[in-house]
Amino acid sequence: MEINLDIIDHILNNNYELSRDFEKYGKIYLNTTENIDGILEGLDIKGKKVLSVAGSGDQMLNAYYHGAEEVSIFDINPLAAAQAELKLVAAQKLDYNEFYHFFTPVTNSVLDVDTFNKLSKYLTDECANFFEYLYSNYDVILIFNKIFHKFFPTKYILERINSYMGEENFKQLKEKIDGKKIDYIESGLIELLVKLKDLYDIILLSNISDSIDEIWNIDSLKNYKRFIHSLSKHLNKEGIIQCGYIYNSYIGHTNKPSFASDEIRRKIFTPDEFTERNIKSYQFHSSTDKVITFQKKRRKVS
């Protein structure tokens, strides 16, 4: 990853915080906002090669917990890769209580500088320099407000949606990520088609389906389906793309993403190619979320 600290400094000196838009040097996530445990419980991920959005780093850690052999991450924002690297190193070097308190904004130890100092020597130079810049210029509260999207999940939620969390599960994760390093591809969604060089067994697109109306402002569903078909060229035989995540909390919203409308989506993302599965909701006030997957079919030999 390459992080231009001059650009970061310019943004923060001219604005209170980074942009909330999904762009290079935009805000990043301290924790996931989706039920990753629910997404992965329906996938055979053991021993597989996985490509995932960087997100908060939780997608990567959950994939390793479920037995993935190799996990690569992509994101247009290199700061997301820095966050994912920090989380990976923290999971390798900290005990569970230290890890939980460091990444949870409802605790008094969130982003604690002494804890960071335990980790910094294990980070790549780019990642360490980015966070050291933040700690040298701002207190912890300002770092959180300026850099991270504001979500305040409870311990109950985090342990329910992240398979690797909890004392015993975290111990298992540590064994599985021993020696693992960040493999990062800096890319937006569209550019991914030309930047990928490898084949994968599973590709996790998180809730990118929320944003397709902004990526393609005309015929977004048709264009996204074409994109999924093109992306499937980077799958091994019978590989799977998790291409949609639909929050139950969209119900009743007048401005919900087009992908979240079952009636509209199912006309394009037809059941002969795309599978829908309900999972427990991330949101405490909702009952279920929904995951949409595409599986590459084995070619029939005549």
C-alpha positions as CSV (number, residue, x, y, z in Angstrom):
1,M,0.0,0.0,0.0
2,E,1.1,3.6,-0.6
3,I,-0.3,6.3,1.7
4,N,0.6,9.9,0.9
5,L,0.7,11.6,4.4
6,D,0.9,15.0,2.7
7,I,-2.5,14.5,1.2
8,I,-3.9,13.2,4.5
9,D,-2.5,16.2,6.3
10,H,-3.9,18.6,3.7
11,I,-7.4,17.1,4.0
12,L,-7.4,17.1,7.8
13,N,-6.0,20.7,8.0
14,N,-8.7,21.9,5.6
15,N,-11.6,19.8,6.8
16,Y,-12.5,18.5,10.2
17,E,-12.5,14.9,9.0
18,L,-12.0,12.6,6.0
19,S,-14.8,12.3,3.5
20,R,-17.6,9.8,4.2
21,D,-17.7,8.9,0.5
22,F,-16.1,5.6,-0.6
23,E,-13.0,7.1,-2.2
24,K,-9.3,7.1,-1.9
25,Y,-8.4,8.6,1.5
26,G,-12.0,8.5,2.7
27,K,-13.2,7.3,6.1
28,I,-12.6,3.7,7.2
29,Y,-14.4,1.2,9.4
30,L,-13.1,0.2,12.8
31,N,-15.5,-2.8,12.9
32,T,-17.8,-4.5,10.4
33,T,-21.4,-3.4,9.9
34,E,-22.7,-6.8,8.6
35,N,-23.2,-10.3,9.9
36,I,-20.0,-11.9,8.5
37,D,-20.6,-15.1,10.5
38,G,-24.0,-15.4,8.7
39,I,-22.4,-14.8,5.3
40,L,-19.6,-17.4,5.8
41,E,-21.7,-20.1,7.5
42,G,-23.2,-21.0,4.1
43,L,-19.9,-21.3,2.3
44,D,-17.3,-24.1,2.3
45,I,-14.2,-21.9,2.8
46,K,-11.8,-24.4,4.4
47,G,-8.5,-24.6,2.5
48,K,-9.8,-22.1,-0.1
49,K,-8.2,-19.1,-1.8
50,V,-10.3,-16.0,-1.0
51,L,-10.6,-12.5,-2.3
52,S,-12.4,-10.0,0.0
53,V,-13.1,-6.3,0.3
54,A,-10.8,-4.9,2.9
55,G,-13.5,-3.2,4.9
56,S,-12.6,-3.2,8.6
57,G,-10.4,-6.2,8.3
58,D,-13.1,-8.4,9.9
59,Q,-13.9,-10.1,6.6
60,M,-10.3,-11.3,6.3
61,L,-10.1,-12.5,9.9
62,N,-13.4,-14.3,9.7
63,A,-12.3,-16.0,6.5
64,Y,-9.1,-17.2,8.1
65,Y,-11.0,-18.4,11.2
66,H,-13.2,-20.5,8.9
67,G,-10.1,-22.1,7.4
68,A,-9.2,-20.1,4.4
69,E,-5.7,-21.0,3.2
70,E,-5.0,-17.6,1.7
71,V,-7.0,-14.3,1.8
72,S,-6.3,-11.3,-0.4
73,I,-8.1,-8.0,0.1
74,F,-9.0,-5.1,-2.3
75,D,-10.1,-1.6,-1.7
76,I,-9.9,1.8,-3.5
77,N,-8.8,3.3,-0.2
78,P,-5.3,2.3,1.1
79,L,-6.3,3.4,4.6
80,A,-8.7,0.4,4.7
81,A,-5.7,-1.8,4.0
82,A,-3.8,-0.1,6.8
83,Q,-6.8,-0.8,9.1
84,A,-6.9,-4.4,8.0
85,E,-3.2,-4.8,8.6
86,L,-3.4,-3.3,12.0
87,K,-6.3,-5.7,12.9
88,L,-4.3,-8.7,11.6
89,V,-1.2,-7.8,13.6
90,A,-3.3,-7.1,16.6
91,A,-5.0,-10.5,16.4
92,Q,-1.5,-12.1,16.2
93,K,0.1,-10.2,19.0
94,L,-2.6,-9.2,21.6
95,D,-4.7,-11.3,23.9
96,Y,-8.4,-11.3,23.5
97,N,-9.3,-8.6,26.0
98,E,-6.6,-6.3,24.7
99,F,-7.8,-6.8,21.1
100,Y,-11.5,-6.3,22.0
101,H,-10.9,-3.1,24.0
102,F,-8.5,-1.7,21.3
103,F,-11.1,-2.0,18.5
104,T,-14.3,-1.3,20.3
105,P,-15.4,2.4,20.5
106,V,-17.6,1.9,23.5
107,T,-14.6,1.0,25.7
108,N,-12.2,3.4,27.4
109,S,-9.2,1.7,25.8
110,V,-10.2,2.2,22.1
111,L,-7.2,2.9,20.0
112,D,-5.1,3.1,23.1
113,V,-1.6,4.5,22.2
114,D,0.3,2.1,24.5
115,T,-1.4,-0.8,22.9
116,F,-0.6,0.6,19.4
117,N,3.1,0.9,20.5
118,K,3.1,-2.8,21.2
119,L,2.1,-3.4,17.6
120,S,3.9,-0.8,15.6
121,K,7.2,-2.6,15.1
122,Y,5.3,-5.5,13.5
123,L,3.6,-3.3,10.9
124,T,4.8,-2.4,7.5
125,D,6.4,1.0,7.2
126,E,3.5,2.5,5.3
127,C,1.0,1.3,7.9
128,A,3.1,2.2,10.9
129,N,3.8,5.7,9.5
130,F,0.1,6.4,8.9
131,F,-1.0,5.6,12.4
132,E,2.1,7.2,14.0
133,Y,1.2,10.4,12.1
134,L,-2.3,10.2,13.6
135,Y,-1.1,9.6,17.2
136,S,1.5,12.4,17.0
137,N,-1.1,14.9,15.8
138,Y,-4.4,14.0,17.5
139,D,-5.7,12.5,20.7
140,V,-7.7,9.2,20.5
141,I,-11.1,10.8,20.3
142,L,-10.1,13.0,17.5
143,I,-8.5,10.1,15.6
144,F,-11.7,8.2,15.8
145,N,-13.9,11.2,14.8
146,K,-11.6,12.2,11.9
147,I,-10.8,8.8,10.4
148,F,-13.5,6.3,11.2
149,H,-17.2,5.9,10.4
150,K,-19.1,6.2,13.6
151,F,-20.5,2.9,14.6
152,F,-20.8,1.8,18.3
153,P,-21.4,-1.9,18.4
154,T,-21.8,-3.7,21.7
155,K,-19.7,-6.7,22.7
156,Y,-22.7,-8.9,22.2
157,I,-23.1,-7.8,18.6
158,L,-19.4,-8.1,17.8
159,E,-19.2,-11.6,19.1
160,R,-22.5,-12.6,17.3
161,I,-21.4,-11.4,13.9
162,N,-17.7,-12.2,14.0
163,S,-17.0,-16.0,14.2
164,Y,-13.5,-15.4,15.5
165,M,-14.5,-13.4,18.5
166,G,-14.8,-14.8,22.0
167,E,-11.9,-16.2,24.1
168,E,-11.8,-19.7,22.7
169,N,-12.5,-18.8,19.1
170,F,-9.8,-16.1,19.2
171,K,-7.2,-18.6,20.4
172,Q,-8.1,-20.7,17.3
173,L,-7.8,-17.7,15.1
174,K,-4.3,-17.0,16.4
175,E,-3.1,-20.4,15.3
176,K,-4.6,-20.0,11.8
177,I,-3.1,-16.6,11.2
178,D,0.4,-17.3,12.5
179,G,2.8,-15.9,9.9
180,K,0.1,-14.5,7.7
181,K,0.8,-11.1,5.9
182,I,-1.5,-8.6,4.2
183,D,-1.9,-9.2,0.4
184,Y,-3.6,-6.0,-0.8
185,I,-4.8,-4.9,-4.2
186,E,-5.6,-1.2,-4.5
187,S,-8.6,-1.1,-6.8
188,G,-12.1,0.2,-7.1
189,L,-14.8,-2.3,-8.2
190,I,-14.7,-1.7,-11.9
191,E,-10.9,-1.6,-12.1
192,L,-10.7,-5.0,-10.3
193,L,-11.5,-6.8,-13.6
194,V,-8.1,-5.7,-15.1
195,K,-6.1,-5.7,-11.9
196,L,-6.7,-9.3,-10.8
197,K,-4.0,-11.8,-12.0
198,D,-5.0,-14.9,-9.9
199,L,-8.0,-17.2,-9.7
200,Y,-10.0,-17.5,-6.4
201,D,-12.3,-20.0,-4.9
202,I,-14.5,-17.4,-3.1
203,I,-14.9,-13.7,-3.7
204,L,-16.6,-11.7,-0.9
205,L,-18.1,-8.3,-2.0
206,S,-19.6,-7.5,1.3
207,N,-22.4,-4.8,0.9
208,I,-21.0,-3.3,-2.3
209,S,-24.5,-4.0,-3.7
210,D,-25.6,-1.0,-1.7
211,S,-23.5,1.3,-4.0
212,I,-24.2,0.0,-7.5
213,D,-26.8,2.8,-8.2
214,E,-23.9,5.3,-7.7
215,I,-21.4,3.3,-9.7
216,W,-23.8,2.8,-12.6
217,N,-26.5,5.5,-12.6
218,I,-28.4,3.9,-15.5
219,D,-29.4,0.2,-15.5
220,S,-27.4,-0.5,-12.4
221,L,-28.7,-4.0,-11.8
222,K,-28.0,-5.1,-15.4
223,N,-24.6,-3.6,-15.3
224,Y,-23.8,-5.2,-11.9
225,K,-24.9,-8.6,-13.2
226,R,-22.6,-8.2,-16.3
227,F,-19.8,-7.3,-13.9
228,I,-20.4,-10.4,-11.8
229,H,-20.3,-12.5,-14.9
230,S,-17.0,-10.9,-15.9
231,L,-15.6,-11.2,-12.4
232,S,-16.4,-14.9,-12.5
233,K,-13.6,-15.4,-15.0
234,H,-11.3,-15.0,-12.0
235,L,-13.0,-17.9,-10.2
236,N,-11.8,-21.5,-10.1
237,K,-14.2,-24.2,-11.1
238,E,-17.4,-24.0,-9.1
239,G,-16.1,-20.9,-7.3
240,I,-18.5,-18.5,-5.6
241,I,-19.1,-14.8,-5.5
242,Q,-20.9,-13.3,-2.5
243,C,-22.3,-10.4,-4.6
244,G,-25.1,-9.0,-2.4
245,Y,-25.8,-8.2,1.3
246,I,-29.3,-6.8,2.0
247,Y,-30.1,-5.3,5.4
248,N,-33.6,-6.1,6.8
249,S,-33.6,-2.5,8.1
250,Y,-34.2,-1.3,4.5
251,I,-37.8,-2.4,4.7
252,G,-40.1,0.6,4.6
253,H,-37.3,3.0,3.4
254,T,-38.3,5.0,0.3
255,N,-34.7,5.4,-0.8
256,K,-33.4,1.9,-0.4
257,P,-30.9,0.6,-3.0
258,S,-32.4,-1.0,-6.0
259,F,-30.6,-4.3,-5.2
260,A,-32.6,-4.4,-2.0
261,S,-35.9,-4.6,-3.8
262,D,-36.7,-8.3,-4.1
263,E,-39.3,-7.7,-6.9
264,I,-37.0,-5.6,-9.0
265,R,-33.7,-7.5,-8.3
266,R,-35.2,-11.0,-9.0
267,K,-36.1,-10.0,-12.6
268,I,-32.4,-9.5,-13.3
269,F,-30.7,-11.7,-10.7
270,T,-32.7,-14.8,-11.5
271,P,-32.8,-17.9,-9.3
272,D,-31.2,-20.1,-12.0
273,E,-27.9,-18.2,-11.4
274,F,-28.2,-16.4,-8.0
275,T,-29.0,-17.9,-4.6
276,E,-30.7,-16.0,-1.8
277,R,-30.2,-17.0,1.8
278,N,-31.6,-15.3,5.0
279,I,-29.3,-14.8,7.9
280,K,-29.6,-13.2,11.3
281,S,-29.6,-9.4,11.2
282,Y,-26.7,-7.2,12.2
283,Q,-29.2,-4.6,13.4
284,F,-30.7,-5.3,16.8
285,H,-34.1,-4.0,15.7
286,S,-34.3,-6.2,12.6
287,S,-35.0,-9.9,12.3
288,T,-33.1,-11.1,9.2
289,D,-30.6,-9.9,6.6
290,K,-30.1,-11.6,3.3
291,V,-27.1,-12.8,1.3
292,I,-27.0,-13.2,-2.5
293,T,-24.4,-15.5,-4.1
294,F,-23.4,-16.6,-7.6
295,Q,-21.7,-19.9,-8.3
296,K,-19.7,-20.6,-11.4
297,K,-21.1,-23.7,-13.0
298,R,-18.9,-26.6,-14.2
299,R,-19.0,-26.8,-18.0
300,K,-20.9,-29.7,-19.3
301,V,-18.9,-32.1,-21.5
302,S,-21.0,-33.4,-24.4
